[in-house]
Amino acid sequence: MTMTDEAKEDQPRKRLKFRCYKPTDETLQDKQVAPATALSVETEVKKIVEESRSSGSTEIDLNALAPRKENWDLKRDVEKKLAKLEKRTKRAMAEMIREKMKSENTLSAD
């Protein structure tokens, strides 16, 4: 045996887990993982409502109940940059309008 063979023996072997595959061999049946179950929305809503009642508040936060879109964090992060760009855009448009008005005034004065 070499050093690499000994190192390989010390490492734990990976175990097979069949998540989407149903093995036909009986020896592999115990390696099959039970299918995942999705949480129901009703239980989550009931849980949030009970928490709000136990805290003593009568208002329920609707944002906690409504599911968020996948890109909500991206929108939140980009919102500040977009506000800055919106200001710059308005300023540039106003400057372009002023320049156009000046050029029209100078042409009409000539």
N, C-alpha and C positions, 0 to 999 in steps of 0.2 A: 504493500500500500504506500502511496505517496502522500504528501501533505495535503494535496488538493482533495484526494479521496476521503481523508479523515475530516477535512473541513466540510465536505458535502454531507457526511454522515451526521455531523453535529447539528446541521441545520434541520429544522422540522420540515417534514414533507407537506406539501399542499394537499388539502383534501378536496375531493371532487364534490361539487354541489350542482345538482341539476335543477335549474330554475324553470326553464321553458321546455325542457325535454323530459319525456316520460320514458325511462329506460325499460326495455323489454326483458332484460336479464334479471332474474330474481335476486342475484347477489348485489345488484346496484340499486334495488328498490329503496334501501334505507338511506341512500345518498340524495334522494329527491327532496327538495325543499317545498314546504307547503306554499300554495299561492298566496300572494299578498292581498290583503283586503283593504279597500279604500275606506277612509273615514267618511261617515255621512255628514252632510252639511247640517242636518237637523240637530245632531248631537253637539256639534260645535256651537251652533246658535244658542241652544239651551244652556250650554256651559257658560257662555259669555253673559247671557241674561241672568243666570243665577249668581255669577260673580258680581254683576252690577247691583243686583238686589241686596246681596250680602254686604256690599260696601256702603249701602244707604243712599246711593244716588238714584234719582228717579229717571234720569235721562240715560238713554242707551246710545253709545257711540256708534253711529251707523258706518263709520269708516272701518271699524273693527269687524263688522258683520259682512261688508261687501268685499268680494275677492278683488285683489289688486291685479292690474294688468302686468304682463311679463316685463315691460319696459318702464315701469313707474320710476325706478331708481335712476335710469338714464335721463328721463325727462326732468327729474328733480335736479340732477347734477348740471344739466345743460341750460336750465332755465335762467340762471344768472348771466351766463354768457350771451344768451339770446336777448335778454333785456338790454345788455350793453350794446349789442349790435343794432337793436331796434333804435336806440338813441342816436347812434352814429348814422344810421340810414336816414332818419328824419332830418338830422342836421345837414347831411350831404344833399338831400333833396331840396331843402330850403335854400341852401347856397346855390344850387343849380338854377332854381327859380329866380333868385335875386340877380344872378349873372345874365340870365335870359332877359329879364326886365331891363337891366342896365343897357344891354346891347340893343334892345328895341327902342329905348329912349334915345340913345345916341344916334341911331339910324333915323328916327323920326325928327330929331333936332337938326340933322344935316340937310 
